[in-house]
Amino acid sequence: MRFKGAGHMVIVALRILPFASHVYALDLDVNSQESIKNAGSTATYNMMTWYKENGTDNPGFISRSWWTGAALFLACLNYWHATNDTTYNEEVSIGMQHQGGAGGDYMPSWAVGIGNDDQMFWGLAAITAAEYKFPNRPSGDTWLTLAQGVFNDQKDPNGKGWDTTICGGGLRWQKELWQSGYTMKNAVSNGGFFMLAARLAWFTQEKGYATWAEKVWDWSTSVNLVNDTTWAVADSVRKGTGGPDGCSLPDNTRWTYNYGTYVSGAAYMYAYTNDTKWLDITNSLVDSIFTTFCLPEHGGVITDWTCEAVGQCYKDANGPLFKGLTVSWLADIALMIPSLKDKILAKLQISAEGAAKSCTGGNQNLCGNRWYGGYDEQNSMENAISGSQMMSAVMLKFLDSSSKPVSTATGGNGTSDPSAGTGQRSGPAPFAPITTADRAGAGILAVLFVGCMIGGVVFLFMDP
């Protein structure tokens, strides 16, 4: 984290502190709440040492991959939800609202070349905040407004969203003609849109969102992005021949998060409709995730083997995030549908034990990419994010119905501007600039946090 004035001291402290306070391997007992909380605290602390944008005029912006900011904040939200530790909440709150932009739809002017999947992940972060009752900012857009803004933009063909000119429907991967993914309809964009629509239906209890979720699901199965017989989820289709509606046959590359988006959406549709159709779909996709990605040769640990097997996940800085997102969605599914909790928890515990053994790098509990075979020396921000997500997800064992994501019918805050993302907002654009007070407040919290930890380390090494 970078701050003015005393900032250099903070940076030095953050760089030195891991060596002083985290010198042992990440110890995890999946049957001990305290052990999981301690492991989660360590993993999340290491994750946040990578984040340096909160003291800037553009908090939440991560230049090498804009959507990584959404993944980072999702991990923080999941950590807070699982442990009640509020250490990072102010940073999350400031950054998430700021990246929403003036339109309230996560299309800020400074993020160039946004894909529909990039925008969608920020929308999922916003609806997650609403479902977890994360406090709204004192001014500006609510989390529900920001989620609705993304939905509104993505359903609108004029906003470069839902498009029927190729493959009869679906979202393009990228929004602009000059982008290489413009002709591609990929699973994560469409599965994410399906999930966002389903979660908005659950949260607001409004049928219009569920109607859109059904539409996206039906289209996805019609072009075999989701095979509703084998329950395989492909990566993408594009303009071409061999498939329906002038579309190519699907690219059958397998990624965990493609499956994760669709299974989460199905679970929320079941929660909203109570239709056993969606329960059956959820069960089938959960089983498909486990048989596809939790392989015996990896000890049953969840693995994005497409890139992990050859050590190439780090090359585009995206691959290491996928399984972390997926395990977080599986944990939420188990809260939404308690009958699936035991099945999901057993798999999460195996993966968490593997992840803990991989987070031993550099005598600092740095997390590698592979969650099997120990630390693989692939330390990165993305691996740290997924390591944090895994520790939060395995807290599922100790969470009950009181931790279930809420709706407006169960205590959720329904305050919003439903016209966000349409260009016809019902009030003035509520985008609030980052103030000196915001930066100073975040800086003070960080200084206090670092100072307390340094003080604890000094005390441990004092002579009796």
N, C-alpha and C positions, 0 to 999 in steps of 0.2 A: 504494500500500500504506500502510495506516495503522498506526502503532505508538505505544506510550506512551513517555514520556520524550523520547528523541531523535527521536521521530516527525516533529515539525514540520520538522526539518532534512532528513529523508528526503524528505518531501513536496515541499519546495522544490527539493531536488536533482533529483527526478524530473521536476519541471515545467520546470526550466531546462535539464537535460542534453540533451534532444533538440535544442535550438537550437544547443548547443555542439558536439555530436558527430555529428549527422546533418544536414549542410547541403547535401548533394548529392542529385541524383535517384538512385533505387534502381537501381543498375547490375547487370545480370544477363546473364551468358553461360551459356546452358543447357547448353553443352558443357564447362563448367569447374566441377569440384566445389568449388573454393575460392570461386568467384564465387557459386554457389548457397548455400553455407553462410553467406557474408557477407550475402547478401540475406535469407536466412532468419533470421539473427540480428537484423538490423535490424527486419524485419517482426514478429518475435515480441517483441522488446523493446517496440516501440510498442504491440502488443496488450496486454502486461502492465502498461503504465502506466495502463490503464483499470481494472485489478483492484485493489480497495481493501479487500477483505474479510478478508485473511489475519490482520490484527492484531486482529480482533474476536472475540467469543465465538461467532460463527457463520460460520467460514471456508467459502468455497465458495458462500455464498448471495448471489445477485444478485437484488435485490428486484424490479426491473422485469420480469424474465423468468427464473424459476427454472431452466429448462432451459438457459439460456445458459451457466450455470456448467459444465454437462456439455460443451457445445461448446468452451468455453475450455480445459478440461482435456484434451479430446481433441486439440486443437491442440497443447498442450504435450507430450502423449505422443508425437504424431507427430513433433514437432520433435526431441525427445530421441532417438527411434528412428532418425531420419534422419541426425542429426549427432553423437550421443553427447554433446551439451552438457547438463550436469546442472543448469544455473543455476536452473531453476524447479521441480525435482523435489520439494523439500520442501513447497513451497506446494501442489503438485498432490496429494501424498500426504495431507497433513493435510485439505485441503478435500474430497477425494473420499471419504475414510472418514467424515468428520463428517457429510456430507449423506446418508450411507446410513441414518441413523436407528437407533433401538433395535431395529427389526425386521429389520435387515439387508436391506432391500428397496427402499431409496430412496423411502420414504413417511414422511419426517420430519414431526413435528407442526407445524412452523412453515411448511411449504409448503402453502398453502391453494389449493384448486381445481386439484389436479394432474390433468393429462390422462394417458391411457395413453401418448401419445407422449412427454410430458415425462419420465415415469418410465423409459420405454424408453431414452431417450438416456443417462441415467445408467447403466443396465445395460450399454449398449454401451461406455461409457467404462471400466467395470469389466472387461469381458471383453477389451477392448483392452489394458488394463494387464496382465492375466494372459498374453495372447498375446505381448506384448513382453517378458515377464519383468521387469516393473517391480517393484521390491522391495516386498513386503508390509510393512505397519506392524509394529513390534515387538509390539503387542498389538491386539486388536480383530479385526474381520472381515477375511478375505482378499479379494482382488479377485474370486476365483472365487465365494466365498460371496455377495458382493453381486450378482454377475451371476445366480447361481442364485436369489437372493431375488426379483429382479425377474421372472424367468421363472415362478417358482412363483406369485407373486401374479397375474400376467397370464393364466395358464392356468386360474385358479380362478374360476368364475362367482360364487362367494360373495365373492370379493375384488374384484368389479366388473370382472372380466377377460373371458375368452372367453364369448360370449353367443349363444345360439341362438334367442332370442325375436324377433329382427329379422334378416331376410336369411339365416336358417339357420346363422349362425355369425359369427365375426369379433369383433374388439375394437371397442367404442365409442371414439369420439375422446376423450370426457371421461367421468369416472367417476360424476359426481353428477347426479341428476335435475334439479337447478336450473340446470345449466350448459347453455348454448345448443348445445353440440356433443354432447349426450348421445344424441340419436337418430341421429347420424351414425357410419358405419363408414368411416374414412378410410384412405388408402393408407399413409401414413407410420406410423401406429400398427401396422397389420397387417403391412406390409413390414418394419418394425423388429422386430416379434415373430418373424417368419419368420427374419430375419437372426440375432437373438439365439439362437433355437433351433438354427439351423444351426451357429453358431459354438460353442455349448456342445457340440453333437454332435462337432464337430471337436476341440475342446480336451479334453473328457473321454473321447472315444471311446466314448460310451454311446449305444446305439441309441434309447433313449426320447426323447431330444431330437430326433433325426432324424425319428422318427415324427410328432412335433408339427410339425416344419417342413413335412413333406409335407402334413399336414392344413391348415396355414395356406395353403400354396401352392395346393392344390386348391380351397379355398374362394375364394381371391382370384380365380382364373381363372373359377370358376363364376358369380361376380357381375360379371365383366368389370372389376374393378379392374385386373387385368392381362389384356390381350387376347393370348392365346398364338398368334394368327395374324398380327396386325399389329405386336405387341410394343409397343403403346402402353400407358402406365400412367396410369389416371385418378386424380383426386384423392380422390373419395369417392362413397359411395352412402348412402342413408338409407331409413327407412321410407317406403313409397309404392307407386306402381303403375308398371307398364311393364317391370320387371325381374323376375328370379327370386325365389322365396321371399318374396313380399310386399315386395320391395325396389325402389327407384327405379332408373331408368337412371342410369349413372354420370355424375358431373360431370367433364367431360373437360378441365378446366383442367390445364395441364402444369407440373410443377415438377421440377427436377433430382433432388432428394433422394428423391422418391417412386420414381423409376427406380433410384436408387442403393441403396436398401434392398433391393429385390428382386434386383438383379444381384449384390450382395455375398452375400446369402443363398444364391443359386444357386451361386456360386463355392465357397463353403464346403461346400455339399452335395456338389459334385463332388469336392472334396478329401477329404471323409469317405468317400464311397461309391465313388468311381472309376467311377461310372455315366455314360456319355457323354450320357445324357439331360440331365444338369445342365450338362455342357460346352456342349451345343447351346443350352440356354436362356441360359447366361451370354454366349455369343457373340452371340446375337440381341439381348439387352438392351444389351450394350455398343454394338453397331452402332446400336441405336435411340436411345441417349443422344446419340451423335455426330450422327446425322442430325436429331434434334429440337432440340438445344441448341447445336451448334457450327456456326452458320450462316455462309454466305459473306459476307453483308452485315455481319457482325461480325468478319470476318477469320478465321473459324474458332474464335474464342475462345468458351469455354463461357459461356452467358448464360441467366439466368432471365428471358427476355424478357417473361413475363407481367407482371412489375412493373418490370423495368429499362427497358423501352421508353418508359414514361411517367413514369419517375423516382419511383416510388411504393414501392419496396422497403423504404425506411426507416420507413414509417408505422407498422408493427406490430413493428418491431425483430426480426423473424424472417427475412424474405425474404433478407437479405444472407448468412445463414449457410448456405443450402441448397447452393450450388455448392461452397463450401469443404469441406463434409462429403462431397459426391459425389466430388470429385477425390481426397480422402484414401482413400475406399473403392476407387476405381479403381486407385490405386497398390498397395494391398494385394492386390487381385485379380491384378494382374500378378506379384506375388511368389508368390501361391498357384498361379497357372497361367502358367508362364513362356512358353508358346506365344502368350500374348496381350500380352506385354511390349512388343514393338515397336509394335504397333498403338496401344496405350494411351499409351505414352511420346510418340509423335509428336504426339498431341492435347494431352497435358499440357504439352509444351514450347511450343506455340503459345499456350496460355492463360497460361502463366507469363510469357512475354514481354509479353503484354498487361497482366497484373496488375502487373508491374514498372513499366510506363509509367504505370499509374494510381496508383502509390504515390509520388507526388511532391508531395503537398499541403503547403502552409504551410512549405516549406523544411525539413520534418521527415520526409519520406517517409511522410506520412499516406496511407492507402489509401482510395480511393474505392470506390463500389459497382460501376460498370461497368468491366470489364477491357478496354475498347476505347475509343479516343478520348482517352486521357489522364485526368488527375485531374478528377473531376466535382464536387468540393467537397461530397461526401456523407460526410464523415468520421464514423465511429462505431465503437464497440467491435466490433460485428458484422462490419463491413467489415475491421477489423484482424484479427479471428480468421480470416476466410476468406483474407486475404492471406497470413497465416502458413501456413495449411493448403496453399495453392498452392505455396509455396516448398519445403515439406517434401515434397510429392508429387512434384515434378520432380526431387528427389534420386534417384528411382527408377533413373535411368541408371547410378548408381554403386553400387547395392545388388545383392547377389547372394543366393544361396539361404540364406546364413547369416543374412539379415535376415528370412526368411520367418516369419510368425507361428507360434508353436510350439503343440504339443499336449502332453498328458501323455506321449504316446509319443515325443516329441522334446525332452524336457527341461523341459516346463512343470510348475509346482507345482500338484499336485492337492489340496492341503490345503484343506478347506472344511467348512462345515456345510450339507449339502444340504437341510435342513429350513428354512432361512431363508425368510422370507416366508410361511410357513404358519401362524404363530402357535403352532407346536409345536416350537420349537427344541430341538436335542439337548443344549444346554448353556445356561448363563446368558447373557443378552443381553450380547454383548461390546462394546457401544457404549462407547467410551472418551471421556470429556469432554476438551475442549481444556484443557491445563494452561498455567500461567505459563511453564513451560520451553518448551513448543511455541511460544508466541507470542514469547518472547525469542529462541529459536533462529532463527525465521524473520526476526525483526527484525535480528539480528546479521548474518545472511547478506545481507539487503538493504543494510544499511549498508556492509558490506564491498564488495559489488558496486558500489554507487553511488560509494563512496570511490575505488575503483580506477579507475573510468571517469573521474571528475572529475580524478583525479591525472594520468591519461593526457592529458586535454584540456589541463590546465595545462602539462604538459611540452611539448606541441606548440607552445604559444604562448610559451614562454620564449625569451629572447634566447640565441643560441649563445655 
